[in-house]
Protein backbone atom coordinates (compact mmCIF):
# COMPACT_ATOMS: atom_id res chain seq x y z
CA UNK A 1 0.00 0.00 0.00
CA UNK A 2 1.24 3.49 -0.90
CA UNK A 3 0.50 6.10 1.77
CA UNK A 4 1.10 9.83 2.07
CA UNK A 5 1.24 10.80 5.76
CA UNK A 6 0.78 14.48 6.65
CA UNK A 7 1.82 16.17 9.89
CA UNK A 8 2.23 19.77 10.99
CA UNK A 9 4.67 19.67 13.90
CA UNK A 10 4.07 21.97 16.87
CA UNK A 11 6.48 24.43 18.45
CA UNK A 12 7.12 22.02 21.33
CA UNK A 13 7.56 18.30 20.80
CA UNK A 14 4.86 16.17 22.41
CA UNK A 15 3.01 12.89 22.33
CA UNK A 16 1.55 13.48 18.86
CA UNK A 17 5.04 13.65 17.37
CA UNK A 18 5.89 10.30 18.92
CA UNK A 19 2.70 8.67 17.65
CA UNK A 20 3.22 10.04 14.13
CA UNK A 21 6.78 8.71 14.01
CA UNK A 22 5.91 5.31 15.51
CA UNK A 23 3.06 4.82 13.05
CA UNK A 24 5.29 5.65 10.10
CA UNK A 25 7.87 3.11 11.29
CA UNK A 26 5.15 0.52 11.83
CA UNK A 27 3.80 0.91 8.29
CA UNK A 28 7.28 0.68 6.76
CA UNK A 29 8.06 -2.47 8.74
CA UNK A 30 4.99 -4.09 7.17
CA UNK A 31 6.08 -3.27 3.64
CA UNK A 32 4.02 -0.14 3.03
CA UNK A 33 5.57 2.61 0.92
CA UNK A 34 5.36 5.87 2.81
CA UNK A 35 5.82 9.51 1.84
CA UNK A 36 5.94 11.96 4.75
CA UNK A 37 4.69 15.51 4.28
CA UNK A 38 5.77 17.64 7.23
CA UNK A 39 5.75 21.30 8.22
CA UNK A 40 7.13 22.95 11.33
CA UNK A 41 5.24 25.55 13.32
CA UNK A 42 7.33 28.61 14.16
CA UNK A 43 6.67 31.61 16.36
CA UNK A 44 4.98 34.24 14.18
CA UNK A 45 6.90 37.47 13.73
CA UNK A 46 5.37 40.79 12.72
CA UNK A 47 1.83 41.70 11.71
CA UNK A 48 2.41 40.83 8.05
CA UNK A 49 3.53 37.30 8.90
CA UNK A 50 0.60 36.81 11.28
CA UNK A 51 -1.89 37.94 8.63
CA UNK A 52 -0.22 35.67 6.08
CA UNK A 53 -0.49 32.68 8.44
CA UNK A 54 -4.15 33.47 9.10
CA UNK A 55 -4.97 33.59 5.39
CA UNK A 56 -2.94 30.44 4.76
CA UNK A 57 -4.84 28.59 7.49
CA UNK A 58 -8.09 29.13 5.60
CA UNK A 59 -6.82 28.45 2.10
CA UNK A 60 -3.31 28.02 0.69
CA UNK A 61 -2.86 27.94 -3.05
CA UNK A 62 0.70 26.76 -2.42
CA UNK A 63 -0.37 23.73 -0.36
CA UNK A 64 -3.10 22.89 -2.86
CA UNK A 65 -0.55 22.87 -5.70
CA UNK A 66 2.10 20.97 -3.71
CA UNK A 67 -0.41 18.29 -2.77
CA UNK A 68 -1.80 18.02 -6.29
CA UNK A 69 1.70 17.54 -7.72
CA UNK A 70 2.74 15.02 -5.06
CA UNK A 71 -0.43 12.95 -5.51
CA UNK A 72 0.06 12.95 -9.27
CA UNK A 73 3.65 11.74 -8.83
CA UNK A 74 3.06 9.13 -6.12
CA UNK A 75 -0.48 7.99 -6.98
CA UNK A 76 -1.11 6.88 -3.39
CA UNK A 77 -3.76 4.47 -2.22
CA UNK A 78 -4.59 6.73 0.70
CA UNK A 79 -3.63 9.99 2.38
CA UNK A 80 -3.45 10.02 6.17
CA UNK A 81 -3.73 13.39 7.91
CA UNK A 82 -2.35 13.69 11.44
CA UNK A 83 -2.39 17.47 11.84
CA UNK A 84 -2.93 20.39 9.47
CA UNK A 85 -2.68 23.54 11.58
CA UNK A 86 -1.39 26.13 11.57
CA UNK A 87 0.97 25.87 8.61
CA UNK A 88 -0.63 23.23 6.39
CA UNK A 89 -3.95 24.37 4.98
CA UNK A 90 -7.22 22.41 4.55
CA UNK A 91 -6.82 23.27 0.87
CA UNK A 92 -4.74 20.08 0.87
CA UNK A 93 -8.00 18.12 1.30
CA UNK A 94 -9.44 19.68 -1.84
CA UNK A 95 -6.39 18.62 -3.83
CA UNK A 96 -6.92 15.06 -2.54
CA UNK A 97 -10.59 15.18 -3.57
CA UNK A 98 -9.71 16.50 -7.00
CA UNK A 99 -7.30 13.58 -7.44
CA UNK A 100 -9.93 11.14 -6.14
CA UNK A 101 -7.71 9.85 -3.31
CA UNK A 102 -9.29 8.57 -0.05
CA UNK A 103 -8.44 10.54 3.09
CA UNK A 104 -8.12 9.32 6.69
CA UNK A 105 -7.74 11.89 9.48
CA UNK A 106 -6.55 10.98 12.99
CA UNK A 107 -8.12 13.17 15.69
CA UNK A 108 -5.16 13.46 18.05
CA UNK A 109 -6.83 16.40 19.81
CA UNK A 110 -10.13 18.32 19.80
CA UNK A 111 -9.10 20.99 17.26
CA UNK A 112 -12.15 20.57 14.97
CA UNK A 113 -14.40 21.49 17.91
CA UNK A 114 -12.18 23.76 20.02
CA UNK A 115 -9.69 26.32 18.60
CA UNK A 116 -7.38 25.66 21.57
CA UNK A 117 -7.74 21.90 20.89
CA UNK A 118 -8.03 21.06 24.61
CA UNK A 119 -11.50 21.98 25.96
CA UNK A 120 -9.55 23.70 28.74
CA UNK A 121 -9.01 27.38 29.60
CA UNK A 122 -8.23 29.50 32.64
CA UNK A 123 -7.63 26.41 34.76
CA UNK A 124 -10.90 24.60 34.07
CA UNK A 125 -12.77 22.54 31.49
CA UNK A 126 -14.59 24.60 28.85
CA UNK A 127 -16.95 23.44 26.11
CA UNK A 128 -18.46 26.81 25.17
CA UNK A 129 -17.49 26.43 21.51
CA UNK A 130 -19.57 23.23 21.31
CA UNK A 131 -22.45 24.41 23.48
CA UNK A 132 -22.69 27.85 21.82
CA UNK A 133 -20.38 28.73 18.90
CA UNK A 134 -16.74 28.90 17.88
CA UNK A 135 -16.80 32.66 18.31
CA UNK A 136 -16.83 32.27 22.09
CA UNK A 137 -13.14 31.38 21.85
CA UNK A 138 -12.23 34.82 20.50
CA UNK A 139 -13.54 36.51 23.64
CA UNK A 140 -11.16 34.39 25.74
CA UNK A 141 -8.19 34.36 23.33
CA UNK A 142 -8.04 30.58 23.64
CA UNK A 143 -5.54 29.86 20.84
CA UNK A 144 -1.96 30.77 21.87
CA UNK A 145 -3.45 33.36 24.28
CA UNK A 146 -4.14 35.76 21.40
CA UNK A 147 -7.54 37.07 20.29
CA UNK A 148 -6.19 37.78 16.79
CA UNK A 149 -4.73 34.30 16.39
CA UNK A 150 -7.88 32.77 17.87
CA UNK A 151 -10.02 34.73 15.42
CA UNK A 152 -7.98 33.30 12.54
CA UNK A 153 -8.25 29.74 13.88
CA UNK A 154 -11.98 30.05 14.60
CA UNK A 155 -12.62 31.52 11.16
CA UNK A 156 -10.76 28.66 9.49
CA UNK A 157 -12.75 26.07 11.42
CA UNK A 158 -16.06 27.86 10.78
CA UNK A 159 -15.42 28.42 7.06
CA UNK A 160 -14.56 24.79 6.44
CA UNK A 161 -17.42 23.64 8.63
CA UNK A 162 -19.73 25.73 6.44
CA UNK A 163 -18.18 24.37 3.25
CA UNK A 164 -18.60 20.81 4.51
CA UNK A 165 -14.85 20.19 4.25
CA UNK A 166 -14.71 18.10 7.43
CA UNK A 167 -17.52 15.76 6.31
CA UNK A 168 -17.23 15.77 2.51
CA UNK A 169 -13.46 15.76 1.99
CA UNK A 170 -12.54 13.20 4.65
CA UNK A 171 -13.54 9.55 4.28
CA UNK A 172 -12.74 8.25 7.74
CA UNK A 173 -11.75 9.76 11.06
CA UNK A 174 -9.70 7.95 13.69
CA UNK A 175 -10.39 8.71 17.35
CA UNK A 176 -7.82 7.39 19.81
CA UNK A 177 -10.39 6.45 22.47
CA UNK A 178 -14.11 5.80 22.80
CA UNK A 179 -14.38 8.92 24.96
CA UNK A 180 -12.88 11.10 22.21
CA UNK A 181 -15.20 9.49 19.64
CA UNK A 182 -18.23 10.40 21.76
CA UNK A 183 -17.02 13.99 22.07
CA UNK A 184 -16.69 14.39 18.31
CA UNK A 185 -20.13 12.88 17.75
CA UNK A 186 -21.54 15.39 20.26
CA UNK A 187 -19.75 18.08 18.24
CA UNK A 188 -21.48 17.08 15.02
CA UNK A 189 -19.16 14.61 13.30
CA UNK A 190 -21.29 11.72 11.95
CA UNK A 191 -20.82 8.60 14.08
CA UNK A 192 -20.36 6.36 11.06
CA UNK A 193 -17.30 8.38 10.01
CA UNK A 194 -15.32 7.75 13.21
CA UNK A 195 -13.37 4.57 13.95
CA UNK A 196 -11.42 4.01 17.17
CA UNK A 197 -7.74 3.06 17.14
CA UNK A 198 -5.77 3.62 20.34
CA UNK A 199 -2.12 4.56 20.31
CA UNK A 200 0.48 1.85 20.83
CA UNK A 201 3.86 1.21 22.42
CA UNK A 202 6.89 0.09 20.41
CA UNK A 203 9.29 -1.46 21.02
CA UNK A 204 7.94 -3.60 23.83
CA UNK A 205 9.92 -2.53 26.94
CA UNK A 206 9.07 -5.73 28.82
CA UNK A 207 7.43 -5.90 32.22
CA UNK A 208 9.29 -4.82 35.34
CA UNK A 209 10.00 -7.30 38.13
CA UNK A 210 10.65 -4.58 40.75
CA UNK A 211 8.16 -3.80 43.48
CA UNK A 212 8.79 -0.11 42.80
CA UNK A 213 10.78 2.53 44.63
CA UNK A 214 8.69 5.67 44.08
CA UNK A 215 5.59 7.26 42.59
CA UNK A 216 6.19 8.69 39.12
CA UNK A 217 4.83 11.59 37.08
CA UNK A 218 5.77 11.94 33.41
CA UNK A 219 4.43 14.66 31.15
CA UNK A 220 4.29 18.30 30.22
CA UNK A 221 4.50 20.50 33.28
CA UNK A 222 1.37 22.56 32.62
CA UNK A 223 -1.69 23.44 34.66
CA UNK A 224 -4.06 21.22 32.64
CA UNK A 225 -1.95 18.23 33.65
CA UNK A 226 -3.07 18.68 37.26
CA UNK A 227 0.33 19.66 38.62
CA UNK A 228 -1.01 21.97 41.38
CA UNK A 229 -3.20 19.10 42.62
CA UNK A 230 -0.24 16.71 42.58
CA UNK A 231 2.06 19.05 44.50
CA UNK A 232 -0.69 19.88 46.99
CA UNK A 233 -1.22 16.16 47.62
CA UNK A 234 2.48 15.68 48.39
CA UNK A 235 2.32 18.46 50.96
CA UNK A 236 -0.59 16.64 52.67
CA UNK A 237 0.79 13.09 52.66
CA UNK A 238 1.17 11.50 56.08
CA UNK A 239 3.63 8.91 54.74
CA UNK A 240 7.09 9.33 53.25
CA UNK A 241 6.33 8.50 49.61
CA UNK A 242 9.08 9.48 47.14
CA UNK A 243 7.85 11.25 43.99
CA UNK A 244 9.92 11.46 40.81
CA UNK A 245 8.80 13.93 38.13
CA UNK A 246 9.98 13.84 34.51
CA UNK A 247 9.13 16.49 31.93
CA UNK A 248 9.34 20.20 31.23
CA UNK A 249 7.00 23.08 30.63
CA UNK A 250 5.75 26.33 32.14
CA UNK A 251 5.41 24.89 35.67
CA UNK A 252 8.95 23.51 35.83
CA UNK A 253 9.88 26.16 38.40
CA UNK A 254 7.13 24.84 40.70
CA UNK A 255 8.78 21.42 40.73
CA UNK A 256 12.20 22.91 41.22
CA UNK A 257 10.88 24.81 44.24
CA UNK A 258 9.10 21.72 45.58
CA UNK A 259 12.30 19.69 45.24
CA UNK A 260 14.24 22.26 47.25
CA UNK A 261 11.63 22.14 50.01
CA UNK A 262 10.98 18.39 50.24
CA UNK A 263 13.33 15.43 50.39
CA UNK A 264 10.52 13.27 48.94
CA UNK A 265 10.36 15.10 45.58
CA UNK A 266 12.91 14.63 42.81
CA UNK A 267 12.61 16.61 39.59
CA UNK A 268 14.65 15.16 36.71
CA UNK A 269 13.60 17.47 33.89
CA UNK A 270 12.99 16.18 30.38
CA UNK A 271 14.71 12.83 29.68
CA UNK A 272 15.30 10.81 26.51
CA UNK A 273 12.62 8.19 25.93
CA UNK A 274 14.81 5.23 26.90
CA UNK A 275 15.71 6.85 30.23
CA UNK A 276 12.04 7.64 30.87
CA UNK A 277 11.13 3.99 30.31
CA UNK A 278 13.94 2.91 32.63
CA UNK A 279 12.56 5.24 35.30
CA UNK A 280 9.07 3.86 34.69
CA UNK A 281 10.21 0.30 35.35
CA UNK A 282 11.49 1.35 38.78
CA UNK A 283 8.21 3.02 39.79
CA UNK A 284 5.59 1.44 42.04
CA UNK A 285 2.88 3.33 40.19
CA UNK A 286 2.41 6.16 37.69
CA UNK A 287 0.26 9.18 38.57
CA UNK A 288 -1.73 10.93 35.82
CA UNK A 289 -3.58 13.82 37.53
CA UNK A 290 -4.76 15.59 34.35
CA UNK A 291 -7.72 17.95 34.64
CA UNK A 292 -8.50 18.19 30.94
CA UNK A 293 -10.03 15.61 28.59
CA UNK A 294 -6.99 13.58 27.59
CA UNK A 295 -7.83 12.00 24.23
CA UNK A 296 -5.77 8.94 25.13
CA UNK A 297 -2.72 9.27 27.37
CA UNK A 298 0.29 7.63 25.71
CA UNK A 299 2.13 7.50 29.01
CA UNK A 300 -0.59 5.20 30.41
CA UNK A 301 -0.04 2.69 27.60
CA UNK A 302 3.71 2.85 28.28
CA UNK A 303 3.12 2.18 31.98
CA UNK A 304 0.96 -0.81 31.06
CA UNK A 305 3.70 -2.14 28.79
CA UNK A 306 6.10 -1.93 31.74
CA UNK A 307 3.62 -3.67 34.03
CA UNK A 308 3.15 -0.56 36.16
CA UNK A 309 -0.33 0.35 37.51
CA UNK A 310 -1.72 3.87 37.15
CA UNK A 311 -3.43 6.28 39.54
CA UNK A 312 -5.40 8.73 37.41
CA UNK A 313 -8.12 11.36 37.45
CA UNK A 314 -11.61 10.01 36.97
CA UNK A 315 -11.97 12.01 33.77
CA UNK A 316 -12.02 11.64 29.99
CA UNK A 317 -10.20 8.78 28.30
CA UNK A 318 -8.20 8.10 31.48
CA UNK A 319 -11.31 6.80 33.22
CA UNK A 320 -11.91 4.53 30.22
CA UNK A 321 -8.37 3.17 29.88
CA UNK A 322 -7.57 2.66 33.57
CA UNK A 323 -9.96 0.22 35.24
CA UNK A 324 -10.39 1.19 38.86
CA UNK A 325 -9.21 -1.61 41.14
CA UNK A 326 -7.91 -3.73 38.22
CA UNK A 327 -5.17 -1.80 36.43
CA UNK A 328 -4.94 1.14 38.82
CA UNK A 329 -6.98 3.55 40.89
CA UNK A 330 -9.18 6.58 40.13
CA UNK A 331 -9.40 9.79 42.14
CA UNK A 332 -11.65 12.81 41.72
CA UNK A 333 -10.02 15.34 39.36
CA UNK A 334 -8.58 18.34 41.19
CA UNK A 335 -9.17 16.73 44.61
CA UNK A 336 -5.80 16.57 46.37
CA UNK A 337 -7.30 14.91 49.48
CA UNK A 338 -8.72 12.08 47.39
CA UNK A 339 -5.36 11.71 45.65
CA UNK A 340 -3.66 11.52 49.08
CA UNK A 341 -5.95 8.65 50.07
CA UNK A 342 -5.25 6.72 46.88
CA UNK A 343 -1.48 7.28 47.04
CA UNK A 344 -1.26 6.20 50.68
CA UNK A 345 -3.36 3.10 50.02
CA UNK A 346 -1.24 2.19 46.99
CA UNK A 347 2.01 2.70 48.89
CA UNK A 348 0.91 0.52 51.80
CA UNK A 349 -0.54 -2.27 49.61
CA UNK A 350 2.39 -3.27 47.39
CA UNK A 351 1.07 -6.79 46.71
CA UNK A 352 -2.25 -5.49 45.42
CA UNK A 353 -0.48 -2.91 43.25
CA UNK A 354 1.78 -5.63 41.87
CA UNK A 355 -1.33 -7.61 40.91
CA UNK A 356 -2.72 -4.53 39.20
CA UNK A 357 0.59 -4.14 37.37
CA UNK A 358 0.29 -7.69 36.03
CA UNK A 359 -3.23 -6.95 34.80
CA UNK A 360 -1.98 -3.71 33.22
CA UNK A 361 0.62 -5.73 31.31
CA UNK A 362 -2.12 -8.08 30.05
CA UNK A 363 -4.09 -5.06 28.82
CA UNK A 364 -1.04 -3.87 26.90
CA UNK A 365 -0.64 -7.26 25.26
CA UNK A 366 -4.32 -7.31 24.28
CA UNK A 367 -4.77 -3.71 23.10
CA UNK A 368 -1.62 -1.63 22.75
CA UNK A 369 0.99 -3.67 20.90
CA UNK A 370 2.31 -2.65 17.48
CA UNK A 371 0.90 -5.76 15.81
CA UNK A 372 -2.60 -5.21 17.11
CA UNK A 373 -2.40 -1.56 16.10
CA UNK A 374 -1.34 -2.41 12.56
CA UNK A 375 -4.32 -4.75 12.16
CA UNK A 376 -6.73 -2.00 13.21
CA UNK A 377 -5.05 0.67 11.06
CA UNK A 378 -5.04 -1.41 7.88
CA UNK A 379 -8.70 -2.27 8.42
CA UNK A 380 -9.47 1.45 8.74
CA UNK A 381 -7.61 2.13 5.49
CA UNK A 382 -9.50 -0.61 3.67
CA UNK A 383 -12.86 0.63 4.90
CA UNK A 384 -11.95 4.19 3.93
CA UNK A 385 -11.04 3.08 0.40
CA UNK A 386 -14.24 1.04 0.07
CA UNK A 387 -16.36 3.89 1.39
CA UNK A 388 -14.67 6.35 -0.95
CA UNK A 389 -15.31 4.14 -3.96
CA UNK A 390 -18.93 3.60 -2.97
CA UNK A 391 -19.54 7.31 -2.43
CA UNK A 392 -18.06 8.20 -5.81
CA UNK A 393 -20.05 5.47 -7.53
CA UNK A 394 -23.22 7.11 -6.25
C-alpha positions, 0 to 999 in steps of 0.5 A: 500500500502506498500512503502519504502521511501528513503532519504539521509539527508543533512548536514544542515536541509532544506525544503526537510527534511520537505517535506520528513517528511510531506509526510511520515506522510501523507501516514501513516495517509491514512493507508499506511505501510511505511519503511523509509531508511535514511542516514545522510551526514557528513563532509568528513574527510581525503583523504581516507574517501573522496575517499571512499565516491566518490567510494560509490557514483558511486556504493556501494555493501553495499547499493545494498545488504541492499536494496536487503535484505530489499525488500525481507523482506518487499515486497513493492508495490513501492519504493520512492526515495527522495534523494540518494547523497552523501551517498546512492548509485544509486546501490540501484536502481539496487537492486530494478530492480533485485527485480522487484519493481517499483521506483518513484523518486521525483526531489526536486532539479536539481541534475541529471542535475547540480552537485551543484543541483542549476543551480547557481554559483559565484552569478549568474545562470549557466546552463553550465552543460546542455548546454555543459557537466557535466565536466564544473562543475569540472573547477568551483568546483561547488559541496561543493566548491571542484574540487575533490568532484565535479569530484566525483559527476560529474563522478557518474552522467555521469556514470549512465547517460551512463548506462541509470540508470536514464531512465531505473531503474526509472519508474516515476519522480515527479517534484514539479512544471511545471517549474522544469518539463520543465527544466528536459525535456530540460536536457534530461529526457523523458517528459512522465516520469515526473509527477508534484506534488507540495509540500503541507502544513500540518497542515492547519494553518488557514488564518490570520485576521490581516492586517499585521505589517511588511514585512517578509523574511523566508529562508536560508541566502545565496546569491542565496536567493537574500539577497543582493538585499533585504538588498539593497532595504531596504536601498533605501526605502522612507517609514518606512517599518518594515522587519522581517527576519527569518532563518540562513546561511552564510549571517547571519552576514549581517542581524545582521549588518543591524539590528544594523544600521536600526530600521526597520530591525529585525533579529530573527534567525532560529525559530521553525516551529510553531513560524515561522507560527505565525510570518507569520500570522502577516506579511502584505506580504512575500518577496521571492527575490531568484535569482536561479531557486527555484523548488517550494518554500515551504515558498510560499505555507505556506504563501498562507495557512496563507492568506498572499500575496507574493512579489517574483522574476520573476524567475523559479517556483516562477513566476509560483506559484505567480500570479502577481496582484492576489496572490502577486507581481513580481519584476525583479530578482536582481533589488533592485529598482524594489523591492523598488517600489513593497514594497512601493506600497504593504505597501501603498495599504493594502486593495489590499494586503488583497484581494490578501491574500484572493486569496492566501488562495483560491489557497492553498485550491485548490492546496496545501492541504494534501488531494489534495496532497495525491490524486496526489501522489497515482495516481502517484504510481498507474501509476508507477506500471502500467507502470512498469508492462507494460514495463516488459510484453514487 
